[in-house]
Amino acid sequence: MKKILLLVLTLGTSLFISCNSNTKEFDITITNPIGLSRSSETVEIPKSALGITADSLFSKYGIVDAETGAVVMYQHFDKDGDGVADVILFQPEVKPKGSKKYIAKPLVPQPEFKSRVFSRFVPERTDDYAWENDRVAFRTFGPKAQQMIEQNIPGGTLTSGIDCWMKKVDYPIINKWYKKSTEGTGTYHEDTGEGFDNYHVGASRGCGGFGVWKNDSLWSSKNFTAWKRLANGPIRTSFELSYTDWKAGEQTIKEKQVISLDLGSSLSFVKIKISGTDQISAGITLHEHKGEITADVKNGWFDYWEPHPDMKYEMGTALVVLPKYFSGYREYISGTPDHSHLFVDMKVLNNEVNYYTGFFWTGSSLFKNKADWENYLDEFAVKLKNPLNIDIKKR
């Protein structure tokens, strides 16, 4: 029998496929090439790797543990944005230098999984777009919030930067926090046990927004003008944001973003589709620049650790960049409020830039301190450069 071998690269995952033509179940072997345990790390199984053309058939497929037969959490995901699922996502657990076997096969009925990843447009609070998982939460701001600033109406926000919501719990809080705020029963700016929003974005890039450095200034888009939710769990939430064309000096910039957040990750994945520039600068606001910058150029992560003694917590905000995009970093200090940043410069390749951004605060129990957080960043970057290997064979 003739075998066809194909190597496919997906985000953070290398895929090795062996195809045979007549069976409906597939053995999946996940191999870990490095000496770190792998979990809470999403792999993608393309529909094409299973030789399936019918969408109705692909939607019946799921993932089980080959050793125990137990169903593992999975998600059908539309990776190319055409409205049809084309990959199955799941999160294997693989020991250092080890391997783990799973089976892809039809499961009828399809199981239901409780999701701890979530995102939505929030028209009742001006027009935010907010997203979260079991670790962190974020939001950014829409056209009504921009209009309020431009018309001197209180409560607006003018920025395409990213805000951090510092949650303590592993369950979704976005709907709950917005509800108590809009109904007047509480505020998400006070911690009543689940965390709170104490992060200041203002006109800055916040936690990982970007711009174009031109003529000794950072130029950036204003608030998003349109949104489209692409997926909402149980493993990944993903959405697209559109922006009005904007200027960087004399250059006209066209921008669209797809942001994704996976279960178990402290970092959002940001995919920027852009034209009009060959380089961007992603930023971490330095606020009053009283914190400490750590840069690991070799592994591609950059962190700003900031004390908040008045509120008795500390916080790290970070960027992780793949080597092919990285072109430099710098600390920029300005006398203008919200203009001081840690900038990471990145090359635009084929009209695209990809990076990760996220945070940790010491009110959460995820890590103990700055050292633990930066060890997480280090391991995240190492895993990113050493993806899990996937071998798929028809049974």
N, C-alpha and C positions, 0 to 999 in steps of 0.2 A: 504494500500500500504506500502510495506516495505521500510524503509529509511536506508541508509548506511552513517554513519558519519565517516569522516576521517580528522585527523589533519596533515597538511603538513607545514613544516617550510621552507621558502625561505629566501634569503638574506634580512634582515631587515624587513621581513613580516611574520606574522603568518596567516595561511590559514585554515578556517573552512568550510568544504564542505558538503552540503546536496544533495544527488544525487537521481534523478528520471529518468525514462528511455526514455520517448517518445517525449519530446518537444525539439525545436531547439533554444529557447531563454532562457537566464539565468538571474535571479536577483542577483545582486552583492551588498552586503551591507558592506561598509567600516566603521569600528568603531575605534575611537581614544581613547585609554585608559588613556591618560594623559592630563594635563591642558595646552597644547601648541597647537597652530594652526599647521596644517600639510598641506604643499603644496610643490611643487618641490621635491616630494619624490616618488620614483618609486615603484609600486607594480607589482607583477607578477601573471598572471592567467594561470596556466598550461593547456595544451591541455587535459591532463588526467582528470582534474577537470571538463571539459565540456563533458567528455565521447566521445570525437571525436577521431577516428582512422585515417581517411582519411586526408592526408596532403592538398589535393585540397580543401576540405571543411573548414579546419581550417584556411586556408589563406584568406577565405572570411569573417571571423568573425572580428567584430570591437566593439567599446565601445561607448555607448551613455549615456547621463545624463538622469536618470529616470524621473526627475521632468520636464525638459524642452524639452527633446527629441533631444537635440543638440548633434552632434557627438563631442567627446572629442579626443584630440590627442592620438594616440596609435601606437604601433610598434610590429610586429611579430619578435620574437627573438629566435635564436638558442642557448639555454643555455648550452647544453652539447657538442657542437662543432662537431656534426655529419653531419652538412650541411643541417639539416631540422629544421625549426622553431618548438619549443615546448612550448613556453609561449607567452602570449600577455602582453606587458608592457603598463601601463598608469600611470598618476600622478593625483590622486584624491585631492580634496581640502576639508578638514574636520575641523570643528571647535573644540576647546578644549572640551574634554569629549563628543564630538558629534558623529554623524554618517551621512553618505551620501550614497544614492542609485544610482547605475548604472545598465545598462543592456548590456549584451554581446549577440550579434546576428549577423547573416549574413548581410553584407552591400555590395550591388552590384549597381553600380561599387564601388570599393574601393576608398575612398577619398585620395587626395594627400596633404601631409603636408610639409610646408617649414621647413627644418632642420637647426638648429643652433648648432648642434654637428657634429663633423667632425674629421676624422683622415686619414692619408695616409703615405706611404713610400715616401721619398723625394730624388730620385737619383740625381736630378739636383744640390743639395747642398750637395755634398759628398754622404752620404747615411743616413740621419736622418730618424727617425720615429716621426711624430708630431701629436698631438691631441689637441682638444679644444672644448669648449662649449660657452654658452652665457656669461660666467664669466671669465674664465681662459684659458690659453694655456700652453702646455708643449712640450718637445721633449727629445729624447734620441738618442744614436749614434750607427752607424753600423760598419761593418768590414772594409770598405774602410777608414773611419776616423781613425780607429785603425792602419791600415797598413801605413797610412801617417806618423803617429807619429813614428812607428817602423823603417821607412825608412828615417826619418828626413826630410820629405816633409812638408813645411809650410801649415797651415790650418787644420791639423788633430786634433782629440780629442780622448783621451784614457780614457774612463770611462763607467761604466754601471749606473752612476748616472742620476738623472732627472733634466733637465733644465726648468726654468720658463720663459714663455713669458708673459710680463706684459701688457695685453691689457686693453683698456678703454671702448671698445664698446661691444655691445651684438651680433654683427653679426660676421661671420667667417672672419678671417684675414690671416690664414696660407698661402693659395695660393697667396694672394695679396702681402704679405710681402716677400715670397720667390721669386716671379716674379720680383719685383722691384730690389731685390738684385742680382739675376742671370742675369738680363738684363742690369744692371748698371744704372738704373734710380733712385736709392735711396738705403738706407740701413735700415734694421730693428733695427740697434743699435742706431738710432736717433728717437726721438718722434716727429712725424709730426701731431699728433692729435689723433691717434688710440692707442698709447702706444709704447712699444719698448722692446728689449731684452737687459737688463742691468744686468742680473743675472749671476754670475760667478760660473761655475761648476768645471772646471779644472779636477783634479784627484779625487775630493771629491765624496760623495754620493749625493750631490745636495739637492734636495727637496724630500727625501724619498727613495733613493736607499738603498740597504742593503748589508751586508756582514756577515762573520762569524768571531767572536772574538776568536782567538786562539794564545796561546803563547805570550800574551801581544801585539798582533797586529791584525788589521782588514784585513781579506783576502776577496777578492771579485772577481766576474767574470770580464772579459773584455767586450768589446762591443758585442751587439747582433749579431748573425750570420745569422738568418733567421727570417722572420716575416710572419704573416697571419692575414689579417683583417677579423674580425668575424661579425661586424655590423657597420652601419654608419648612425644612426639616424632614425627618428627624435628625439627620446628620449635618446638613448644610442649609443655611439660609443665604440667598443670593439675590441681588437686585441691581438694576441699572439706573444711573442718574445721567440726565442730559443737562447741558449748560449752553447759554447763549455764547456765541463767538466773542472773544475778548482780545485785547491788545497787549502785547509785550513790546514796548517801544513802538516801532513801526510795523512789527510783525503781527499778523492776525492768527490767533490760536483757535483751533477747533478741538473740542474736548468732549469725551464721553467716558464715564467710569462704570465698571462693574465691580462691586464689592461683595465679598463672600466671607462668611464666618462659620467655621466648623465646630462641632461638638468637641469639647475638651481642649480647645486652643485659646490662648490668651491674646492671639494676634489675628486681626482681620487681614485678608488678602485683597489687595487693591490692584486691579488691572485697568490701566489708563490707555484709551485709544486717543491719539493726539496727532495733529498735524500743525505745521507752522514753526516748529522748533526741533532742534536735534538734541536738546538736553532740558531736563527739568530739575528742580530742587525741592525735595520733600522736606518738610519742616516739623520740628518739635519745639513748641513754644517754651521759652526759658523764663517766662513770667518776670519776676524781679531778679533773675539770674543769681539766686542764692544757693543753687544746687551744684551737683557734680556731674560732669560729662565723662562717660567712659566710651571709648571707641575701639572696637576690635576689627581692624581693617581686614585682617587675614580671613576671619570667618564671616565678616560682612554684617555685624550688628553694632548699633549705636544707641546708647542709653543716656537719659537725663534723670538723675536721682535727686528728688527735691523734698526737703523737709517742710512740714506744716505744723510747727510747734503749737500754734494757737488751737489747732484741732486735734493735736496729739496723734498724728499719723505721718507717714512718709510715702512717697509715690515715685515709681519709675515709669517713664514713657519711652518707647523704643521703636526703632526701625530695623528691619532685617532685609538685606538686599542681596540678590544673586550676583556673583562676580561679573557676569557679562554686562550687567547694567551699571555697575558702580564706576564712578569717575572721580570721586573725592568727597571730602566733608569739611565743614568749617563752622566755627562759632561766630555768630554775628550779633554784636551788642549795639543797641540803639537807644537813644534817649527818648524815643517816642513809645508810649505804652503799646504793648502787644506786638512790637516789631522785632524783639530780640528772639533769635532762634538758633537751634542746632540744625544746620542744613546738611542734607546728604544729597550730593549731585549725582544724577543718573543719566545715562545715555538713552536716547530714544532709538529703538531698533525696529525697523519695519512699522513705524507709526505706533509703537506700543512700548509701554514700560510696566513692569510688574514689581511689586514689593509688598512687604508685610508691615503692619503697624499695630501696636497695642500697649497695654499697661498692666501694672500691678500696684496695689496699694496695701499698706500694712493693716488696714482694717479687715482685710480678707485673710482667711487661713490657708490660702494656696501655697504661700512661701513664708519663710520666717523673716527674711531680711533682704537687704540689697544683694548680698553674695548669692543667696539662693535664687533670686530673680535673675541675676546675670548668668548663673549657671544654666538656668532654663533657656535663656537666649542663646547661649553657646551651643547647647545640645540641639536646639531647634535648628540653628544654622548648619550644624554638622549633618543632621539628618536630611536637611534640604539638599545638601550637596552630595549625599549618599543615599539615593532613594531605594526603597524596597524593590526587590526584583520579583516579578510575577510571571509564573509559568502556567499557561492554560492548555489543557489537553482534553479533547473529547473523550468521553468514557466509552 
